Structure formats: structure tokens, C-alpha cells
Amino acid sequence: MAIQFQIIGHVALLTLDAPESLNALTIGDLRHLRKALNTAQDDDQVRAIVLTGAGDKAFCTGANLKTTLPPSSSFASGQFKSRAGEAEEGGYTRLIDLGDLEIWKPMIAAIHGYCLGGGLELALQCDLRIASDEASFALPEARVASVPAVGGVQYLMRAIPAAHAMKLALTGERIDAAEALRIGLVSDCVAREGLLPLAMQLAERIAANGPLAVQAIKRLAVETSHLAPRDFVAQANLHWGLLRDSQDRIEGRRAFAEKRPPKFTGA
């Protein structure tokens, strides 16, 4: 299986483990990845998720084109089927789109080596991206007369300034980790040996906060940041109200008053 799944404390560590193909994913791999993410979302022990790639060369280079042959049915036919149904006939792009899974636990992409095409689209769906100093990034689809199929252009426009996003998308050129850090595509850039420790440290810091509050923050960011102020403030107030009487919020206030670390339970 090319997806390795571990739970370490309150952190789920998912490793794309197909280094022989630069961690390019088959339809089976994508199914396993989606299942692992669902498991992490529904497990109350898990409070944050780290996604990384095995080997020394790549985080992920998208779908494994040697195994993802053209679907047996038309594109139009596949679009009216479920993701699973389309995948049975060879369609794979919608499996890379994780939006339907509703993963509200924060996801951190720990990126080393190539992060290209669908691999970058996967990383862009994570909430934080950190990179080793040997990482490189590209949406090269325009160079082969195609487009990023899983929202890569739009995710880039949300993640970094429009001028940099359009330059990456239109040229298809690859950038290194230093440039990715400069334009804000990643938040941190470290030596290879420090990458996973930093990812786990960030995940543990997030996991130390109120689990429901962290998920509410992510949901607000994903679902409401594009709204007009009147509407996003209303949604923020609604989520504040949902958490107001939670056990964790009461514990947080007590811990603050008693000057001790809080003990959150996710309730």
C-alpha cells in the first residue's frame, strides 16, 4: 500500500509511499488516501494531520500516468457519476479533490523534493505548507497543452499574490524552495533533516489548542472568508456561539484564571 498511516499522540501522519514513481498516485492510492483522511477526521484522538512523501526525491508528482489510462467512458458520462463510480471507469482527477471529505482538522504538508502538478494541487489543499530547502514546485500543465484539473490555478490565487500565481500557472515553470518562501507559498523552509520534526512540532502546537475551536477556525477560513463582511461576521458569531458553552471553552477560561495549562478533551 502506497499510503502509510500512523497516529502519534494527537497527530495523524500520512506518508505517500511510492518513491519509485516519485510518489505519483494510482487510483487505488488515492482511494486509500481519502479513506485515511476520513479515518483521521472521525478519530477524536487525532487533532491535526501531517502529509508528507517518502524517499529523497519527491513529495508528490500527481497521478501515476502509467496506471491512469484514459477512462473507458466519456468525460460527460463520468461527470454525472459519483467520484467512486467515475474512478471505477478510470477517472481519477476528482479523487484528488478532497473538498467533499470535509476534513476540518488542520492539515500540514511537509514537502521535500518535487511537488508538481497534482502533487502541488494536493499540497494547496493543506492549511499549512512547509518545505525542505531542496523542494521545488510547479503547475506544468500548460507546457503539455492542458490545465490543472483540481483547482490548482484557483488555489494558487488564494494562497499567494495574483501576479505570482499567474506567472506560475501561465509559464508552467518550476520554482525552488527559497522562491516559494519569498512569495508565501510555504511558511517555513528548513534543511531536509529538520522538515518532519518541524511539521510534527507545528501539529503538536495546534493539537494543544481546543480541538473544536481549531476545526471551527478552519471551517470559517474555508467557507466564509470570501463573503461580504456582514455575512462573515455573522458566521463568526454563530461559531462563537456554538463553542460558548462547550466543556473545553469553560476549561480554557478556568485554566487561564488558575494560571495552568488547559486540559482539552474535544467536548
Backbone as numpy.savetxt, mean C-alpha at the origin, in Angstrom:
# Nx Ny Nz CAx CAy CAz Cx Cy Cz
4.68 -20.83 -2.48 3.84 -19.64 -2.48 4.72 -18.40 -2.48
4.39 -17.42 -3.34 5.25 -16.24 -3.48 4.88 -15.12 -2.53
3.92 -15.35 -1.64 3.57 -14.34 -0.64 3.83 -14.95 0.73
4.78 -14.38 1.46 5.08 -14.84 2.82 4.37 -13.92 3.81
3.77 -14.51 4.83 2.94 -13.76 5.78 3.39 -14.08 7.20
3.77 -13.05 7.95 4.16 -13.21 9.35 3.47 -12.15 10.18
3.16 -12.49 11.42 2.69 -11.49 12.38 3.74 -11.37 13.46
4.28 -10.17 13.61 5.33 -9.90 14.60 4.78 -8.83 15.54
4.42 -9.26 16.74 3.78 -8.33 17.66 2.44 -7.89 17.08
2.31 -6.58 16.85 1.08 -6.03 16.27 1.25 -5.67 14.80
2.30 -6.20 14.17 2.61 -5.85 12.78 2.54 -7.09 11.89
1.81 -6.98 10.79 1.80 -8.04 9.77 2.86 -7.71 8.74
3.78 -8.64 8.51 4.84 -8.47 7.52 4.52 -9.36 6.33
4.28 -8.72 5.17 3.98 -9.43 3.93 5.17 -9.27 3.00
5.71 -10.39 2.54 6.88 -10.37 1.66 6.53 -10.97 0.31
6.75 -10.20 -0.75 6.60 -10.71 -2.10 7.83 -11.53 -2.40
7.67 -12.84 -2.53 8.82 -13.75 -2.53 8.92 -14.51 -3.84
9.26 -13.79 -4.90 9.52 -14.41 -6.20 10.72 -13.71 -6.83
11.89 -13.74 -6.15 13.04 -12.96 -6.62 13.53 -13.37 -8.00
13.26 -14.63 -8.40 13.70 -15.08 -9.71 13.00 -14.33 -10.84
11.83 -13.76 -10.55 11.10 -12.98 -11.56 11.05 -11.50 -11.18
12.00 -11.06 -10.34 12.02 -9.69 -9.82 10.72 -9.36 -9.10
10.20 -10.37 -8.40 8.96 -10.25 -7.63 7.78 -9.80 -8.48
7.82 -10.18 -9.76 6.62 -10.03 -10.60 5.61 -11.09 -10.17
4.34 -10.73 -10.14 3.33 -11.56 -9.51 2.42 -12.24 -10.52
2.17 -13.51 -10.30 1.21 -14.26 -11.10 -0.19 -13.97 -10.58
-1.20 -14.44 -11.30 -2.57 -14.30 -10.83 -2.75 -15.01 -9.49
-2.13 -16.17 -9.34 -2.19 -16.88 -8.07 -1.55 -16.09 -6.94
-0.41 -15.46 -7.23 0.26 -14.62 -6.22 -0.64 -13.46 -5.80
-1.27 -12.82 -6.77 -2.14 -11.68 -6.46 -3.33 -12.12 -5.61
-3.86 -13.30 -5.91 -4.94 -13.82 -5.07 -4.46 -14.02 -3.63
-3.26 -14.61 -3.48 -2.72 -14.84 -2.14 -2.45 -13.53 -1.42
-1.95 -12.53 -2.14 -1.69 -11.23 -1.54 -2.99 -10.63 -1.02
-4.03 -10.67 -1.83 -5.31 -10.11 -1.42 -5.87 -10.86 -0.20
-5.73 -12.18 -0.20 -6.20 -12.97 0.94 -5.43 -12.61 2.21
-4.10 -12.44 2.08 -3.28 -12.08 3.24 -3.67 -10.71 3.79
-3.94 -9.77 2.90 -4.36 -8.44 3.35 -5.71 -8.49 4.06
-6.63 -9.28 3.54 -7.92 -9.45 4.21 -7.74 -10.04 5.60
-6.85 -11.03 5.70 -6.58 -11.66 6.99 -6.03 -10.64 7.98
-5.09 -9.82 7.51 -4.50 -8.80 8.38 -5.54 -7.78 8.83
-6.43 -7.38 7.92 -7.45 -6.40 8.27 -8.40 -6.94 9.34
-8.72 -8.22 9.26 -9.72 -8.79 10.17 -9.12 -9.33 11.47
-7.81 -9.35 11.58 -7.15 -9.86 12.79 -6.92 -8.69 13.76
-7.58 -8.74 14.91 -7.48 -7.63 15.87 -6.08 -7.46 16.44
-5.26 -8.51 16.36 -3.87 -8.38 16.85 -3.06 -7.46 15.94
-3.40 -7.45 14.66 -2.64 -6.67 13.68 -3.12 -5.22 13.69
-2.17 -4.30 13.80 -2.50 -2.88 13.81 -1.82 -2.10 12.69
-0.86 -2.71 12.03 -0.17 -2.07 10.90 0.39 -3.18 10.01
0.62 -2.84 8.75 1.05 -3.82 7.75 2.30 -3.29 7.04
3.31 -4.13 6.91 4.52 -3.81 6.15 4.55 -4.71 4.92
4.75 -4.11 3.76 4.85 -4.85 2.50 6.24 -4.64 1.93
6.94 -5.74 1.63 8.29 -5.63 1.09 8.53 -6.74 0.08
9.69 -6.71 -0.57 10.03 -7.71 -1.57 11.26 -8.50 -1.17
11.29 -9.77 -1.52 12.43 -10.63 -1.21 13.54 -10.44 -2.24
14.75 -10.78 -1.84 15.88 -10.71 -2.76 16.56 -9.36 -2.78
17.59 -9.26 -3.61 18.43 -8.06 -3.65 18.14 -7.13 -4.82
17.20 -7.52 -5.70 17.06 -6.76 -6.93 15.77 -5.96 -7.06
14.69 -6.39 -6.39 13.41 -5.73 -6.69 12.45 -5.78 -5.52
11.65 -4.72 -5.42 10.46 -4.71 -4.57 9.35 -5.46 -5.30
9.01 -4.95 -6.48 8.02 -5.62 -7.34 8.08 -4.97 -8.72
7.93 -5.77 -9.75 7.92 -5.24 -11.12 6.57 -5.48 -11.79
5.52 -5.60 -10.97 4.18 -5.73 -11.51 3.77 -7.17 -11.74
2.97 -7.38 -12.77 2.48 -8.73 -13.07 3.56 -9.52 -13.81
3.55 -10.82 -13.60 4.46 -11.72 -14.30 3.94 -11.96 -15.72
4.51 -11.28 -16.68 3.98 -11.31 -18.05 4.16 -12.66 -18.72
5.06 -13.50 -18.18 5.24 -14.83 -18.76 4.08 -15.76 -18.42
3.38 -15.43 -17.34 2.26 -16.29 -16.92 0.91 -15.63 -17.13
0.89 -14.31 -17.33 -0.37 -13.61 -17.54 -0.58 -13.41 -19.04
-0.98 -14.48 -19.70 -1.24 -14.43 -21.13 -2.56 -13.69 -21.39
-2.80 -13.27 -22.64 -4.05 -12.56 -22.93 -5.26 -13.36 -22.48
-6.26 -12.70 -21.86 -7.45 -13.40 -21.38 -8.16 -14.14 -22.50
-8.90 -15.18 -22.11 -9.62 -15.99 -23.09 -10.90 -15.32 -23.56
-11.37 -14.29 -22.84 -12.59 -13.58 -23.23 -12.25 -12.12 -23.53
-13.23 -11.39 -24.04 -12.99 -9.99 -24.40 -12.86 -9.13 -23.15
-12.22 -7.97 -23.33 -12.08 -7.03 -22.21 -13.45 -6.59 -21.71
-14.37 -6.30 -22.64 -15.71 -5.87 -22.24 -16.41 -6.93 -21.40
-16.27 -8.18 -21.80 -16.88 -9.26 -21.03 -16.31 -9.33 -19.62
-14.99 -9.18 -19.50 -14.35 -9.23 -18.19 -14.78 -8.11 -17.28
-15.02 -6.93 -17.83 -15.39 -5.78 -17.02 -16.72 -5.96 -16.33
-17.58 -6.79 -16.87 -18.88 -7.01 -16.25 -18.89 -8.23 -15.34
-17.72 -8.83 -15.16 -17.57 -9.94 -14.22 -16.92 -9.42 -12.93
-17.00 -10.22 -11.89 -16.27 -9.89 -10.67 -14.78 -9.99 -10.93
-13.97 -9.45 -10.04 -12.52 -9.59 -10.18 -12.12 -11.06 -10.25
-12.72 -11.86 -9.37 -12.38 -13.29 -9.35 -12.79 -13.96 -10.65
-13.97 -13.59 -11.15 -14.44 -14.19 -12.39 -13.57 -13.82 -13.57
-13.16 -12.55 -13.64 -12.28 -12.12 -14.72 -10.93 -12.80 -14.62
-10.42 -12.96 -13.38 -9.12 -13.61 -13.19 -9.14 -15.06 -13.65
-10.29 -15.74 -13.48 -10.40 -17.12 -13.94 -10.17 -17.22 -15.45
-10.44 -16.14 -16.17 -10.27 -16.12 -17.63 -8.97 -15.44 -18.04
-8.11 -15.10 -17.05 -6.80 -14.55 -17.36 -6.64 -13.07 -17.13
-7.71 -12.37 -16.75 -7.59 -10.93 -16.46 -6.96 -10.70 -15.10
-5.96 -9.86 -15.03 -5.21 -9.70 -13.78 -5.14 -8.28 -13.25
-5.37 -7.27 -14.07 -5.10 -5.90 -13.64 -5.95 -5.49 -12.44
-7.21 -5.91 -12.42 -8.08 -5.50 -11.32 -7.68 -6.14 -9.99
-6.91 -7.23 -10.06 -6.44 -7.85 -8.82 -5.39 -6.99 -8.13
-4.68 -6.16 -8.89 -3.66 -5.27 -8.31 -4.31 -4.09 -7.61
-5.54 -3.76 -8.01 -6.31 -2.70 -7.35 -6.83 -3.23 -6.02
-6.34 -2.66 -4.92 -6.70 -3.16 -3.59 -7.86 -2.39 -2.96
-8.40 -1.42 -3.68 -9.41 -0.55 -3.10 -10.64 -1.29 -2.61
-11.04 -2.35 -3.32 -12.25 -3.07 -2.92 -12.07 -3.84 -1.62
-10.82 -4.04 -1.18 -10.57 -4.80 0.05 -10.85 -3.98 1.30
-10.86 -2.66 1.17 -11.09 -1.76 2.30 -10.12 -2.07 3.45
-8.84 -1.96 3.13 -7.79 -2.15 4.15 -7.58 -0.82 4.85
-8.11 -0.70 6.06 -8.00 0.56 6.80 -6.82 0.58 7.75
-6.17 -0.55 7.94 -4.95 -0.55 8.75 -3.82 0.00 7.90
-3.00 0.88 8.47 -1.94 1.53 7.68 -0.98 0.52 7.05
-0.63 0.80 5.79 0.29 -0.05 5.05 1.56 0.73 4.74
2.70 0.10 5.00 4.01 0.70 4.74 4.72 -0.14 3.69
5.12 0.48 2.59 5.91 -0.21 1.57 7.39 0.02 1.86
8.13 -1.06 2.05 9.57 -1.00 2.26 10.23 -1.43 0.95
10.78 -0.47 0.21 11.14 -0.68 -1.20 12.64 -0.74 -1.39
13.09 -1.85 -1.96 14.50 -2.00 -2.34 14.55 -2.46 -3.79
15.46 -1.92 -4.56 15.60 -2.34 -5.95 14.50 -1.77 -6.83
14.16 -2.52 -7.87 13.19 -2.05 -8.85 11.78 -1.97 -8.27
11.13 -0.85 -8.50 9.72 -0.66 -8.16 9.08 -0.06 -9.41
8.62 -0.93 -10.29 8.28 -0.52 -11.65 6.87 -0.94 -12.03
6.21 -0.12 -12.85 4.92 -0.48 -13.41 3.90 -0.80 -12.34
3.32 -1.99 -12.43 2.35 -2.42 -11.44 2.92 -2.50 -10.04
4.24 -2.68 -9.94 4.89 -2.67 -8.63 4.81 -1.30 -7.98
5.01 -0.25 -8.79 4.87 1.11 -8.26 3.40 1.40 -7.95
2.49 0.91 -8.78 1.06 1.10 -8.49 0.68 0.42 -7.17
1.29 -0.72 -6.88 1.07 -1.39 -5.60 1.61 -0.54 -4.45
2.82 -0.02 -4.61 3.42 0.81 -3.57 2.64 2.10 -3.35
2.09 2.67 -4.42 1.32 3.91 -4.31 0.03 3.72 -3.53
-0.43 2.48 -3.42 -1.63 2.21 -2.63 -1.32 2.06 -1.15
-0.04 2.06 -0.80 0.36 2.04 0.60 0.34 3.46 1.15
0.23 3.57 2.48 0.10 4.88 3.11 1.44 5.56 3.33
2.48 4.77 3.52 3.84 5.29 3.65 4.74 4.46 2.74
5.70 5.14 2.14 6.70 4.45 1.32 8.08 4.88 1.80
8.91 3.90 2.11 10.29 4.18 2.45 11.16 3.34 1.52
12.38 3.80 1.28 13.20 3.15 0.26 14.63 2.96 0.73
15.28 1.95 0.19 16.72 1.83 0.34 17.37 2.77 -0.67
18.64 3.06 -0.47 19.32 3.97 -1.38 19.60 3.33 -2.74
19.25 2.06 -2.90 19.41 1.37 -4.18 18.08 1.17 -4.91
17.01 1.77 -4.40 15.70 1.62 -5.04 15.60 2.50 -6.28
14.74 2.09 -7.21 14.44 2.92 -8.38 12.97 2.75 -8.74
12.42 3.78 -9.38 10.97 3.85 -9.57 10.65 4.29 -10.99
9.57 3.71 -11.55 9.13 4.15 -12.88 7.74 3.61 -13.18
7.03 4.37 -14.00 5.84 3.90 -14.70 6.21 3.88 -16.17
6.75 2.78 -16.68 7.31 2.77 -18.03 6.30 2.46 -19.14
5.02 2.42 -18.81 4.03 1.94 -19.78 4.01 2.73 -21.08
4.19 4.05 -21.01 4.15 4.85 -22.24 5.22 4.42 -23.24
6.31 3.85 -22.74 7.40 3.41 -23.61 7.05 2.17 -24.42
5.99 1.49 -24.00 5.54 0.33 -24.77 4.12 0.56 -25.28
3.79 1.84 -25.46 2.50 2.25 -26.04 1.30 1.78 -25.23
1.42 1.87 -23.90 0.32 1.50 -23.03 0.17 2.57 -21.95
-0.73 2.33 -21.00 -0.92 3.24 -19.87 -0.94 2.43 -18.58
-0.62 3.03 -17.44 -0.76 2.33 -16.15 -2.23 1.98 -15.93
-2.52 0.70 -15.75 -3.90 0.22 -15.73 -4.57 0.29 -14.38
-3.79 0.53 -13.32 -4.34 0.43 -11.96 -4.24 1.77 -11.23
-4.46 2.85 -11.98 -4.50 4.16 -11.34 -3.16 4.79 -11.07
-2.10 4.29 -11.69 -0.77 4.81 -11.40 -0.64 6.30 -11.62
-1.20 6.81 -12.70 -1.12 8.24 -12.98 -1.85 9.03 -11.90
-3.06 8.60 -11.58 -3.86 9.33 -10.60 -3.27 9.24 -9.20
-2.75 8.06 -8.83 -2.11 7.93 -7.53 -0.87 8.83 -7.44
-0.10 8.90 -8.53 1.06 9.79 -8.53 0.64 11.23 -8.33
-0.44 11.65 -9.00 -0.92 13.02 -8.87 -1.33 13.34 -7.43
-1.76 12.33 -6.70 -2.13 12.53 -5.30 -0.90 12.53 -4.39
0.14 11.78 -4.81 1.28 11.56 -3.93 2.34 12.64 -4.03
2.53 13.21 -5.22 3.60 14.17 -5.45 3.08 15.34 -6.29
3.83 16.45 -6.35 3.38 17.57 -7.18 3.13 17.18 -8.63
2.14 17.83 -9.24 1.69 17.44 -10.58 2.82 17.46 -11.61
3.71 18.44 -11.54 4.78 18.54 -12.54 5.67 17.29 -12.50
5.99 16.81 -11.31 6.82 15.61 -11.19 6.04 14.37 -11.61
4.76 14.31 -11.23 3.94 13.16 -11.61 3.82 13.04 -13.12
3.55 14.14 -13.79 3.38 14.11 -15.24 4.70 13.80 -15.94
5.79 14.29 -15.40 7.09 14.00 -16.00 7.38 12.50 -15.95
7.11 11.88 -14.79 7.32 10.44 -14.66 6.41 9.65 -15.60
5.12 10.04 -15.65 4.16 9.27 -16.44 4.39 9.44 -17.94
4.70 10.66 -18.37 4.81 10.92 -19.81 6.13 10.45 -20.40
7.22 10.52 -19.63 8.51 10.07 -20.16 8.71 8.58 -19.95
8.09 8.01 -18.91 8.34 6.61 -18.57 9.72 6.37 -18.01
10.44 7.45 -17.70 11.82 7.31 -17.22 11.88 6.87 -15.76
12.99 6.22 -15.44 13.19 5.73 -14.09 13.94 6.77 -13.26
13.56 6.90 -11.98 14.26 7.79 -11.06 14.86 6.96 -9.93
15.92 7.49 -9.33 16.56 6.77 -8.23 15.95 7.18 -6.90
16.43 6.57 -5.83 15.86 6.80 -4.51 16.05 8.24 -4.04
17.19 8.83 -4.36 17.44 10.21 -3.94 16.43 11.16 -4.57
16.12 10.96 -5.85 15.14 11.80 -6.52 13.74 11.52 -5.97
13.43 10.26 -5.70 12.13 9.92 -5.12 11.94 10.60 -3.77
13.01 10.68 -2.99 12.94 11.37 -1.70 12.77 12.87 -1.91
13.47 13.42 -2.88 13.40 14.87 -3.13 12.00 15.32 -3.53
11.31 14.52 -4.34 9.99 14.92 -4.82 8.86 14.44 -3.91
9.20 13.70 -2.87 8.19 13.28 -1.91 7.50 11.96 -2.22
8.03 11.20 -3.16 7.44 9.90 -3.47 7.67 8.92 -2.32
8.79 9.07 -1.62 9.07 8.30 -0.41 9.36 9.28 0.72
9.13 8.83 1.96 9.35 9.70 3.11 10.74 9.58 3.69
11.38 8.41 3.46 12.69 8.15 4.04 13.52 7.32 3.06
14.83 7.53 3.11 15.76 6.76 2.28 16.93 6.35 3.17
17.16 5.04 3.26 18.19 4.52 4.16 19.02 3.47 3.43
20.11 3.06 4.06 20.92 1.97 3.51 20.11 0.68 3.51
20.48 -0.23 2.62 19.72 -1.47 2.43 19.48 -2.20 3.75
20.51 -2.31 4.57 20.38 -3.08 5.80 19.47 -2.42 6.82
19.21 -1.13 6.64 18.34 -0.42 7.60 16.91 -0.32 7.16
16.58 -0.84 5.97 15.24 -0.64 5.41 14.15 -1.34 6.21
14.25 -2.64 6.36 13.20 -3.37 7.08 13.13 -2.98 8.55
14.28 -2.80 9.24 14.18 -2.32 10.62 13.44 -0.99 10.73
13.68 -0.06 9.79 12.97 1.21 9.84 11.48 1.01 9.60
11.14 0.17 8.63 9.73 -0.10 8.34 9.03 -0.68 9.57
9.68 -1.63 10.23 9.08 -2.24 11.41 8.98 -1.23 12.56
9.99 -0.38 12.67 9.95 0.64 13.72 8.78 1.61 13.50
8.59 2.05 12.24 7.47 2.93 11.94 6.14 2.24 12.22
6.05 0.97 11.81 4.82 0.21 12.03 4.52 0.06 13.52
5.56 -0.18 14.32 5.38 -0.34 15.76 4.96 0.98 16.40
5.50 2.09 15.91 5.08 3.39 16.43 3.62 3.66 16.13
3.18 3.30 14.94 1.77 3.44 14.58 0.92 2.51 15.44
1.40 1.27 15.62 0.64 0.27 16.36 0.48 0.64 17.83
1.33 1.52 18.34 1.23 1.95 19.74 0.08 2.93 19.96
-0.46 3.47 18.88 -1.57 4.41 18.99 -2.90 3.66 19.05
-3.98 4.41 19.26 -5.30 3.80 19.32 -5.65 3.14 17.99
-5.87 1.81 17.95 -6.11 1.12 16.68 -7.30 1.65 15.90
-8.40 1.92 16.57 -9.58 2.43 15.86 -9.34 3.84 15.35
-8.63 4.65 16.13 -8.35 6.02 15.71 -7.45 6.03 14.47
-6.46 5.15 14.44 -5.55 5.07 13.30 -6.32 4.69 12.04
-7.22 3.72 12.16 -7.99 3.31 10.99 -8.95 4.43 10.55
-9.51 5.14 11.52 -10.40 6.26 11.18 -9.64 7.36 10.45
-8.42 7.63 10.88 -7.59 8.65 10.21 -7.34 8.25 8.77
-6.98 6.98 8.55 -6.74 6.53 7.18 -8.01 6.64 6.35
-9.12 6.25 6.93 -10.38 6.31 6.18 -10.73 7.75 5.81
-10.54 8.66 6.73 -10.78 10.07 6.42 -9.86 10.56 5.30
-8.61 10.17 5.36 -7.64 10.60 4.34 -8.03 10.06 2.96
-8.42 8.79 2.91 -8.71 8.16 1.62 -10.05 8.61 1.06
-11.06 8.69 1.92 -12.43 8.87 1.43 -12.92 10.31 1.43
-12.26 11.22 2.17 -12.86 12.54 2.30 -11.94 13.71 1.97
-10.66 13.48 1.76 -9.75 14.62 1.57 -10.05 15.41 0.30
-10.73 14.80 -0.67 -11.06 15.49 -1.92 -12.35 16.31 -1.80
-13.06 16.19 -0.69 -14.34 16.88 -0.54 -14.15 18.36 -0.24
-15.22 19.12 -0.38 -15.21 20.53 0.01 -15.08 20.61 1.53
-14.50 21.71 2.06 -14.29 21.81 3.51 -15.53 21.51 4.35
-16.68 22.05 3.94 -17.89 21.80 4.73 -18.15 20.30 4.87
-17.92 19.56 3.80 -18.21 18.12 3.81 -17.14 17.33 4.54
-15.84 17.68 4.35 -14.83 16.88 5.04 -14.79 17.18 6.53
-15.16 18.39 6.93 -15.26 18.68 8.36 -16.41 17.90 8.98
-17.51 17.78 8.26 -18.65 17.00 8.76 -18.25 15.54 8.97
-17.48 14.98 8.02 -17.03 13.60 8.15 -16.03 13.44 9.31
-15.16 14.43 9.48 -14.20 14.37 10.59 -14.95 14.39 11.92
-15.97 15.24 12.01 -16.74 15.33 13.25 -17.50 14.03 13.51
-18.03 13.41 12.45 -18.73 12.15 12.60 -17.79 11.07 13.13
-16.58 10.97 12.57 -15.63 9.95 13.04 -15.16 10.25 14.47
-15.02 11.54 14.80 -14.69 11.90 16.18 -15.78 11.40 17.12
-17.03 11.58 16.70 -18.15 11.12 17.52 -18.18 9.61 17.67
-17.83 8.89 16.60 -17.80 7.43 16.67 -16.81 6.94 17.72
-15.72 7.68 17.89 -14.66 7.26 18.81 -14.80 7.86 20.21
-15.67 8.85 20.35 -15.72 9.64 21.58 -15.87 8.79 22.84
-16.75 7.80 22.78 -17.03 7.00 23.98 -16.36 5.63 23.95
-15.40 5.45 23.03 -14.73 4.15 22.96 -13.86 3.93 24.20
-13.64 2.68 24.52 -12.80 2.35 25.68 -11.38 2.90 25.50
-10.87 2.84 24.27 -9.51 3.32 24.03 -9.39 4.82 24.24
-10.41 5.59 23.82 -10.32 7.04 24.02 -10.36 7.38 25.51
-11.18 6.66 26.25 -11.25 6.87 27.70 -9.91 6.49 28.33
-9.33 5.38 27.88 -8.03 4.95 28.38 -6.95 5.98 28.03
-7.00 6.53 26.84 -6.03 7.53 26.44 -6.07 8.76 27.32
-7.27 9.21 27.65 -7.41 10.39 28.51 -6.94 10.09 29.94
-7.26 8.90 30.42 -6.82 8.53 31.76 -5.29 8.42 31.83
-4.71 7.79 30.81 -3.25 7.63 30.78 -2.57 8.99 30.74
-3.13 9.92 29.97 -2.57 11.27 29.90 -2.61 11.94 31.27
-3.76 11.82 31.94 -3.91 12.45 33.26 -2.99 11.81 34.29
-2.79 10.51 34.17 -1.97 9.78 35.14 -0.49 9.73 34.73
-0.17 10.35 33.60 1.20 10.43 33.11 1.85 9.04 32.97
1.15 8.18 32.24 1.64 6.82 31.98 1.32 6.45 30.54
2.02 5.46 29.98 1.69 5.03 28.62 0.31 4.39 28.57
-0.47 4.66 27.57 -1.80 4.04 27.46 -1.70 2.58 27.06
-2.71 1.81 27.41 -2.81 0.41 27.03 -4.07 0.24 26.18
-3.91 0.39 24.87 -5.04 0.33 23.96 -5.37 -1.12 23.60
-6.66 -1.38 23.42 -7.12 -2.73 23.10 -7.87 -2.80 21.76
-8.16 -1.66 21.17 -8.92 -1.67 19.94 -10.41 -1.77 20.18
-10.86 -1.29 21.34 -12.29 -1.35 21.68 -12.80 0.04 22.06
